[in-house]
Amino acid sequence: EVQLQASGGGEVQAGGSLTLSCKMTGFTFSAFDMTWVRRAPGKDREWVSSINREGDLIYYTDSVKGRFTISRDNAKNTLYLQINNLKPEDTAVYYCATASYFSGDHFFAGNSDYWGQGTELTVSS
């Protein structure tokens, strides 16, 4: 059974940095394109970033370009999201997921994909 365990969230001051991690167990991580999605309080779920299996195709939503870096270590079965220059609007629960779908400009996760439980990030001003 595929399981995704996200971690690394917490309370951080604006301007700071942190890295979220998402470890997969139960299957071969390198078989999946992956994605990060977030849900801010009171808002709909928002796609953030995606990366292909080899790690050489990467996509970001416009609002995080230049501050977020997605990466993966297939040997460690782990997906990462490094966030720099944190802003209060980055406050959200961040979810990692497999990404079986392609929209035309990025991979994304659907209901049939595997989702982690989320890790909560709070950015204070």
N, C-alpha and C positions, 0 to 999 in steps of 0.2 A: 504494500500500500504506500502510495506517495504521500509524504508529509513535508510541509514547509514550516519552518520555525523562524519567524522574524524576531529580531532583537536590535537593541541599540538606541531605542527611543529614550526620551526623558525630558527634563525641563532644562532649557538652555536659553541664555540671553541672546538677544538680537546681535548679529555680527559674529557670533561664534560659529563653530563647525562641529560636525559629528558625522559618523558613518553608521548607516544601518546595515545589518547583515541579514541574510536569509539562507538558512541551511536546509538542503533537501536530504531526506532519507527515504529509503524504500525503492529507489529506482536510480537509473543512470542520469545524473544531472545534465550531462552533456547532450542528452537526447532532446532537450527542450530549449526553445526560445523562451525568454523570460521577460517579465515586466514588473514595474512598480506602479501602484495605483494609490491614491490617497483620498480620504474623505475628511474634509474640514467640518467643524461643527456647524450643523444646520445647512450643509450644502450637499450637492450630489457628488457621487464618486467621480474622481478626475484621474484620467490617465496621466502619468508623469514621465515615464521613460521605458524604453525597451531595448533589449540586446539579443542578438541572434546567438545560436548555439556556439559558434566559433569565437564570438566576442568581437567580430570585426565589422558588424553593422549595428549602429547605435542611433537611437532616436530620442528626442526630448520634446516635451511640450514647450511652447515659446516662453512661458513665464519662468522657466527654470534654467534655460540655456545660459551657460556661462557660470552658473553656481552649483549645479548638480553634475555629478559624474557617476554613471553606472558602470559597473565592471563585474566580472565573474572569474572565479577560480574553479575550473572544472575538476582539478585534482582534489580540491577540498569540498566539492559539491556545494559551493556557496556563491550567492549573489550579493553584491554590495551596492550601496547608494551613498556616495559621499556628498555631503551638503555643506557648502561654504557660505559665508555671509548670510547666515540665517535671518529670516524676516518673520515678523509676527504672522504674516499670512501663510507661512509654511506650517503653522500649527494644524495638525491633522493626525488621523490614524493612517499609518502607511502599511500597505499590504503588498506582499510579493505574490506573484502568481506565474504559472506557466502561461505561455502566450501562443495559442494554436491558430490564431486568426491573423490575417493581414488586411489592413484597411486600404492599402494602396500607397500609404506613406509610413506606416509603422505597424509592428506586431501589437496585438492586444489580446486580452484574456476574455474568454466567454464563460458561460455557465458550465460548460463541460470541462473547463480547465481546473487545475488544482490551485487552491488559494491557501495562503498562510493565515494565521489568526490576527495578524496586525500588530504593529508596535506604535505606541502613541508618542508623538512629539509635540511638545509645547514650547513655543518661543515667546519669551517675554521681552517687552520693549524697555 
